[in-house]
């Protein structure tokens, strides 16, 4: 185990004769990456309301089969993320960030158009597989941010990426629902067009962030999900931060897997109320990432800001679980969203322990952790719900979950 401190490691992250890009080009590059991530999340959010409906149409209105198939779609998408995120991250360490980001944008745009034109369910399924692969470029985008941002400002930059996720989370489903009312396939056309336009913009604007001198070698042994996780072992601090991120992603599955069911079961919320509450979640998360990370890190430092975010996460989950009324649950939403202080700061700290030619591999490993949590998290909470429902069988009525 190395005894290097994060500060010592960060001093080796840049070559002495290769400073960060000038602030003007760096801001333009960061802005493009933020737009790329926002559009990716927006596009994915746009198809979320209409994809189940399109699957149902292909199955001639059989909602039971459609639910099963949609579950398979979601699992396969997460599996593709788990497999290909470290691969694309390692490729970006070898060939540069720019070609991976652009190829992903072009691929994602063309894939959405293929899904829009899909004549059968099989075509739609293949499109979803390709979507999972091309959407795995987020680690490369994160590595790009690490390349062009000084260590002291990485938390803020990663916070902006988190805000981009929040914006896509809020606006995507809303826009997809509006377009889906016109035509089920229209959101796919719009999402594809947005991705292609963004790729064309990047083709002429986006510079390369990783010079040839700073690139590493590509190895299949480190480009697979398990191999990429080996990168986390040399430093106990790096492994500890990865463990925190994994547990955070796993806990987040509570929100994605049981939120709607919980709100309906305990508070009898309508679809409109649930949708509005999710929009508030997205807005609060965007504010936390874009506005609050910078002052929190400036005041407390990365480590303490990370710990504070985890304290807010614990308090938020406790408020959700203990709230006897829906009104009290609403008060828990902004508290929970301050959890957003922990993700950017954890990732910023992790970048200090690896060299420039390993940033893509690091972000690929982090994305694999996210994919792993996405694969096992829903199963864990589905089992818990099944056990609870079994215990409630026999006509004893509703109880708190």
Secondary structure, 3 states (H helix, E strand, C coil): CCCCCHHHHHHCCCCCCCCCCCHHHHHHHHHHHHHHHHHHHHHHHHHHHHHHHHHHHHCCCCHHHHHHHHHHHHHHHHHHHHHHHHHHHHHHHHHCHHHHHHHHHHHHHHHHHHHHHCCCHHHHHHHHHHHHHHHHHHHHHHHHHHHHCCHHHHHHHHHHHHHHHHHHHHHHHHHHHHHHHHCCCHHHHHHHHHHHHHHHHHHHHCCCCCCHHHCCCCCHHHHCHHHHHHHHCCCHHHHHHHHHHHHHHHHHHHHHHHHHHHHHHHHCCCHHHHHHHHHHHHHHHHHHHHHHHHHHHHHHCHHHHHHHHHHHHHHHHHHHHHCCCHHHHHHHHHHHHCCHHHHHHHHHHHHCCCCHHHHHHHHHHHHHHHHHHHHHHHHHHHHHHHHHHHHCCCCCCCCCC
